[in-house]
Amino acid sequence: MSGLKPRALAPFFILTAVFHFASVASRFDWIAAQIPAEVQAAILFAQLPLLLVEGYFEGRLDYGPGVGPLWMRIKSQPVKISFTFAFLFLVCVVMQTYDISLGPIDPTPPKEWPDAQRAAWFAMFTAGMFFPNYLAAASTLIPALRAITAPLRKLPSIVAVILASVVGVGFGYGLVLVFGSKQVGDKVSAGQAFWQSLQENPKIALPIALAIAWVPILFELVTEKLFKKEQA
């Protein structure tokens, strides 16, 4: 169940990269204020099931011969972009939830700034720090996902992605409980309503999250099946 070329999974990782990029954009407080709390909850819920499925498929890729650290051996731009924005989204959630800033490294710009300046600050924190975040994702997130999903690569794809989704939902709910235990202040727009929605009414957020996660998953399963037919 391994040895896939990166181009075979490029469409899947392009889709997941778009989702993770949109997730990061949703952390800009002006945009967050326009998004219903249930949808914000679904965006967070969807990360873990989708990340586990991404880890499963990434572990099946054959990048060819390579030396050096992992970030040098990953020879797929869609893979790099997808995992980097996924990692960045989780960083944004942690920093905003616990009001963390490291000097200029802060995803929440001062509210008194003009909107254009605030948007530029957020863009610099995200896209402007793409490479450092990729290095961090390659050294932490990707190895962890490879290890967690290693047993799944012995199973048929459909069984593996279903199991990964189920386990991911459990991890996602655990993540919700961890963040929900910290009361979010006014610095993060609609923060209180967001966490309340997650904990008190998951019946809305969870189906939306699974729908979000399964769009690229179903796309990849169909693509893989068509690819096998062409190879036969």
C-alpha positions in Angstrom: 0.0 0.0 0.0 2.9 2.4 -0.6 5.1 3.6 -3.4 2.7 6.2 -4.9 4.3 9.0 -6.9 3.6 12.6 -5.6 1.8 13.6 -8.8 -0.8 10.9 -8.2 -1.9 12.5 -4.9 -1.2 16.1 -6.0 -4.9 16.9 -6.6 -5.9 15.6 -3.2 -3.2 17.7 -1.4 -4.2 20.8 -3.5 -7.7 20.5 -2.2 -6.6 20.1 1.4 -4.2 23.0 1.0 -7.1 25.2 -0.1 -9.1 24.1 3.0 -6.2 24.7 5.4 -5.5 28.1 3.8 -9.1 29.1 4.2 -9.0 27.8 7.8 -6.0 30.1 8.5 -7.8 33.1 6.9 -10.8 32.4 9.2 -8.6 33.1 12.2 -8.3 36.8 11.2 -10.8 38.3 13.7 -12.6 40.5 11.1 -13.3 37.4 9.0 -14.1 35.4 12.1 -16.8 37.9 13.0 -18.6 37.1 9.7 -18.6 33.4 10.3 -21.3 31.7 12.4 -20.0 30.0 15.5 -21.2 26.6 14.3 -19.1 26.9 11.1 -16.1 28.0 13.1 -16.5 25.0 15.3 -16.8 22.8 12.2 -13.6 24.2 10.7 -11.7 23.2 13.9 -13.4 19.8 14.1 -12.6 19.0 10.5 -8.8 19.5 10.9 -8.1 16.3 12.8 -10.0 13.8 10.7 -8.5 15.4 7.5 -5.0 15.6 9.0 -5.0 11.9 9.8 -6.2 11.0 6.3 -3.5 13.3 4.9 -0.9 11.6 7.1 -2.1 8.2 5.8 -1.7 9.2 2.2 1.5 11.2 2.7 3.0 8.0 4.2 2.3 6.1 1.0 4.3 8.6 -1.2 7.6 7.6 -2.7 9.7 10.8 -3.2 12.6 8.9 -4.7 16.1 8.8 -3.4 17.0 11.6 -1.0 19.3 12.6 1.9 19.2 15.0 4.7 16.4 16.1 7.0 12.7 15.3 6.2 11.9 18.8 5.0 14.5 18.3 2.2 13.2 14.9 1.3 9.6 15.9 0.7 9.4 16.6 -3.0 5.9 17.7 -3.5 4.8 21.4 -3.3 1.1 20.5 -2.6 2.2 18.3 0.4 4.4 21.1 1.7 1.7 23.8 1.3 -1.1 21.7 2.8 0.8 20.6 6.0 2.3 24.1 6.5 -1.1 25.8 6.5 -2.6 23.0 8.7 0.2 23.5 11.2 -0.2 27.3 11.0 -3.9 27.0 11.7 -3.3 25.1 14.9 -0.6 27.6 15.9 -3.1 30.4 15.4 -5.8 28.7 17.5 -3.3 28.0 20.3 -1.9 31.6 20.3 -5.2 33.3 20.1 -6.9 31.0 22.7 -4.2 31.5 25.3 -3.3 35.1 24.3 0.3 34.2 23.4 2.6 36.5 21.5 6.3 36.4 21.0 7.3 40.0 20.2 6.0 40.7 16.7 4.9 37.1 16.3 1.2 37.5 17.1 -1.7 36.5 14.8 -4.0 39.1 16.4 -3.1 42.7 15.4 -4.1 45.7 17.6 -7.7 46.6 17.2 -7.0 50.3 17.0 -5.1 49.9 13.7 -6.7 50.5 10.4 -8.2 47.5 8.7 -5.7 47.4 5.9 -2.8 47.5 8.3 -4.3 44.8 10.5 -4.8 42.6 7.4 -1.2 43.2 6.3 0.0 42.2 9.8 -2.0 39.0 9.8 -0.8 38.2 6.2 2.8 38.7 7.3 2.3 36.4 10.3 0.9 33.7 8.0 2.1 33.8 4.5 5.2 35.8 5.4 6.4 33.1 7.8 5.6 30.2 5.5 9.1 28.6 5.4 9.7 28.6 9.2 6.3 27.1 9.6 7.0 24.4 7.0 10.2 23.5 8.8 8.2 23.2 12.1 5.5 21.1 10.4 8.2 18.8 8.8 9.9 18.3 12.1 6.8 17.7 14.3 3.4 17.4 12.5 4.4 15.1 9.6 6.5 12.6 11.6 3.7 12.3 14.2 1.1 11.7 11.6 3.3 9.1 9.8 3.7 7.2 13.1 0.0 7.4 14.0 -1.2 6.2 10.6 1.5 3.6 10.0 -0.9 0.7 10.9 -3.5 2.0 8.5 -1.3 1.6 5.5 -1.6 -2.2 5.8 -5.4 -1.8 5.1 -7.4 -1.1 2.0 -7.7 2.6 1.3 -11.5 2.9 2.0 -11.1 1.1 5.4 -8.1 3.1 6.3 -9.7 6.5 5.6 -12.9 5.6 7.5 -10.8 4.5 10.5 -8.7 7.6 10.3 -11.8 9.8 10.2 -13.3 8.1 13.2 -10.1 8.4 15.2 -9.7 12.0 14.0 -13.2 12.9 15.3 -12.1 11.6 18.7 -8.9 13.6 18.6 -10.8 16.7 17.4 -13.3 16.5 20.2 -10.4 16.1 22.7 -8.9 19.2 21.2 -12.2 21.0 21.7 -12.3 20.1 25.3 -8.7 21.2 25.9 -9.3 24.6 24.3 -12.8 24.9 25.7 -11.4 24.6 29.3 -9.8 28.0 28.7 -12.2 30.9 28.7 -11.5 33.1 25.6 -11.5 36.8 26.1 -12.7 39.6 23.9 -9.5 39.6 22.0 -10.7 36.8 19.7 -13.9 37.8 18.0 -16.9 35.6 19.0 -14.6 33.4 21.0 -17.1 32.7 23.9 -19.9 31.8 21.5 -17.5 29.6 19.5 -16.5 27.4 22.4 -20.0 27.3 23.8 -21.2 26.1 20.4 -18.5 23.4 20.4 -19.3 22.0 23.8 -23.1 22.5 24.0 -24.3 21.9 20.5 -21.8 19.6 18.6 -24.7 18.1 16.6 -24.5 21.0 14.2 -20.8 21.4 14.0 -19.9 17.7 13.7 -21.9 16.9 10.5 -20.5 20.0 8.8 -17.0 19.1 9.9 -17.3 15.6 8.5 -18.8 16.9 5.2 -15.9 19.3 4.9 -13.3 16.6 5.6 -14.9 14.0 3.3 -15.0 16.2 0.2 -11.3 15.9 -0.5 -11.3 12.3 0.8 -14.0 11.1 -1.6 -12.3 13.0 -4.4 -9.0 11.1 -3.7 -10.7 7.7 -3.4 -12.4 8.3 -6.8 -9.2 9.6 -8.4 -7.2 6.6 -7.0 -9.8 4.1 -8.4 -9.7 5.8 -11.9 -5.9 5.8 -11.8 -5.8 2.1 -11.1 -8.2 1.5 -14.0 -5.9 3.4 -16.3 -2.9 1.4 -15.1 -4.7 -1.9 -15.6 
